[in-house]
Amino acid sequence: MASNRGQGGIQQLLTAEQEAQHIVNAARSAKMARLKQAKDEAEREIAESRSQVELQFQKKVAASSGDSGANVKRLEHETEHKIDHLSSEASRISSDVVQMLLKQVTTVKV
């Protein structure tokens, strides 16, 4: 009878070990499934965030390129205005500058 009890105890231990192994395997499987789910969720959030940032960037590019033509025209107009102003100033004072240069060149200091 002692051997039957020993056999029964060993059998119970083997059964308990198998149950424990099933529980551990189930926990591992659940953990791996949760990790995969978390990874998928993170990838989805990253893709959404990336698309939103890209959309904002495209809006900014479109807005700035739309103004580009107007900026070019404005800069061209300002440049022409400044050139005209400098030309008129140069022609206005050129005779005075020539007179001053002639005076400096022809004056002898002793």
PyMOL commands that set and color helices and strands:
alter all, ss='L'
color gray80, all
select helices_A, chain A and resi 2-106
alter helices_A, ss='H'
color red, helices_A
deselect
rebuild
show_as cartoon
